[in-house]
Amino acid sequence: MHSSRLVAALCLALSVTVVRAATPADDATLVRVFLKDGNSLVSYGEPALVKDRVVFSMPTAATPNPPLHLVDVPLARVDWERTTRYATAARAAHYEQYRAASDYAALSAEIARALNEVAATSDPAKRIAIVERARGTLADWPQNHYNYRSAEVRQMLSMLDEAIADLRAASGARRFDLALTAFVEPPTIVEPLLPPPTLQESIEQTLLAAKVVDNVYERTTLLATVMAAVDHAGPSLPPDWARTTRLEAEVAMRAEQRINAAYKSLTTRVTAIADYRARMADVRGLERLLQSLPQRDAVLGGKRPEVLPSLAATIEERLDAARRLQLARDRWAMRAPAFQRYQLDIAGPLAIFARLKPTLEDIKSLSGSTAASLRALERGAADILKRMAIVAPPEELVPAHALIVSAIQLAGNAAQIRREAVLAGDMTRAWNASSAAAGALMLGDKARLDIQAIVRPPQLDSPK
């Protein structure tokens, strides 16, 4: 009995091994992304779900290798369950058309080989093991191959179950269990496949996508694609439809451009106000400006939700700068009396140093120095050092004060070295005096600039 059932299973397996040659796989499967309003967009290949976004490549023409546009739409606008069902149906159809026949032929051949091996084996245990392995392969096949030819597979599986039961009975086994593997049936709801879009439908799809996406750059690019496609297709499209569709895309594009201009103007205006109030350390004014953003956006229709966070970040940056500036000004106001006293204390020494600069310039340029001018420089430097020694600079001005002292010391050294160079006729010493004079002039200028920067009220640097 068992032999006849094995032979029947073998005959059934052999009967399906001769199939048509597999057709080479074509381009990516066309899938539909269904929107919650019932419309759909064509996806070249399957869409991807990235957090709360649905991303896919949409063909914008009805050609074998169409140009693709990457579309990114909010998940909230997509019927993801229906989209998933359609993708499953499209995969199954694509598989059945291009690979199913060859895969099923390979399965049938594998089962036939196993049954031939059973026929050539006399060991009952080995025969059972071979048939059980074949049964496991057969049982797993439908769920991994879109339930293709499931009726034939079920028939072969039933024959193998009966053969296994006969083989076990013939081997003397009194108790055995057939662990039947359930088939995974196709989904209860099967989405009907739609035909590939025509040229007109592709243009309509592109226009629909422009209405769905929420990124302004993507939207304007899609609208431009619609206009270009209508212009390029020309006579192949219905004239009235082409005229109406292009006009709709053009009107939408102009509206987007007007909105762009309005938000660009808003950004420029608000940024200028924020810059001014930051320079004025107007903290409360900046806070009011930040609070006014939603109302300003509402006046423009709230058409660019991505603009507000950027503007808010700009104002918050200026607000932080204004607070820092106000803190610096408050501190400066407390320290201003000390700065003023210091400026009065060093006014005399700096005036003397200013009168000594012509002599230092002469020494620096090696243009000639009289004995009287050198004596005056030495006396002036000594007088300044004496005066500076009794001045107590504020903490913030200690480095600048030290620079002034160093400049005066170099000025005195320059006069002394220049005199020695003149008496000895030594050009090397003359250049050393020049270096000392140059250092005195440089340090004096730097000290003056540093003092001016510290004693004046703090200002806000221009934003980059």
C-alpha positions, 0 to 999 in steps of 0.5 A: 500500500505504501509503495503505491502512495509513494509512486502516486506522490512521485508521479504528481511531483514529476508531472509539474517539473516541466514548466515554461522558461523563467522570464528575466526579472524586469524593473522594480515592482510598481507599488501604490501608496494609498492616502487616507482620502482614497487617492494613491501615489505610485512607488517604484519599488516598496515605500519605506516607513521612517519614524513618522514619514513614508519615503518612496521613489515616484516615477514621473513619466510612463517610460520603461526607465522612468525618471524618479522623484524621492517623495517624503510624506507624513505617515498621518496622511497615508493609509499604511495598512492598505499600502502594506496589503497592496505591496504584498499583492504586488510582490506576489504577482511579480513573483508569480510572473517571473520566478514562481514557475522555476522555483516550483519546478525546483521544489518538484524536482527535489521531492521527486529525488527524495521519493526516488531515493526512498524507492532505492532504500530498503532500510525502513527507518531511513525511508521514513526519515527521507520522506519526513524531510521531504514532507518538511520541505514541502510544508514550509514552501507555500508560506515562503512563496506567496502560497503559489500552487498551494493546491498541488502542494497540499495534494502532494503533502497529503500523499506524503502523510499517508505514505509516512503512516504506511511506512511507520505501520509497516515498520511495526511502529504502534504509536506515531503522530503526524505533526501536520504543518498548517498552510499560511493562507493568503490574506483575507483582504486582497488588494486588487492590483492597478495597471501601470499609470499612463503618461497623463496619470503620471503627471496627475500623480506628480501634481497630487504628490505636490499637494501632499508633501510638506516640504516647500522645496520638494513641492516646488520641484514637483510642480516644476516637473509637472509643467515641464512634463506637460510642455514636453509631451505636447500633442500626445496629451488631451489639449484641454486637460494639458492646458488646465493641468499646467495652469493649475501647476503654474498657479500653485507655483506662483502661490508658493513663490509669493509665500516664500517671498513673504516669509523671506521678508518676515525673516529679514525684518525680524532678524534686523529687529532682533539684531538692533535690540540685542545691540541695545541690550533690550532683553524685554523687547527681545522677549516680546519679539519672540512671543510675537512669532506665532501671531506673525506666522498666523498673519501669513497663513502658517504656510511655512512651519519650518521657518518659525523654529529657525527664527525662534532660534535666532531670537533666542541667540540674540536674547542670550547675547543681550543678557550677557551684554546687559550683565557686562554693562552693569559690571562696567557701570560699577567699575567706571569710577575706578577706570576714570580715576586710573585714566586721570592718574596716567594722563600726565605720564601718557602725555610725556610719552607722547612728546617722546615719540618723535625721538623714538621714531628717529632712533627706530629709523636711524635718521639721527638723534642729537645728544639733547634729544637723547638726554630728554628721552632718558629724563622723560622715561625716568620721570614716567616710571617714577609716576607710574610706580605710585599708580595702582591700576584696577584689576582689569587694567593691570596687564595694560599698566604693565605694558606701559611700564615695559614700553617706557623701560624700552624707551630708556634703553633705546636712548642709552644704546643709541648714545653708546652706538654714536660714541663707538660708531657701532652700527650693530648697536645702532640697530639694537637701539632701533629694535628697542625703540620699535618695541617701545612704540609698539607696546605703547600703542597696544597699551593705549588700545587695550585701555580704551577697550576696557574703559569704554562701555561694552558693545555687542559684536556684530552677528556673523 
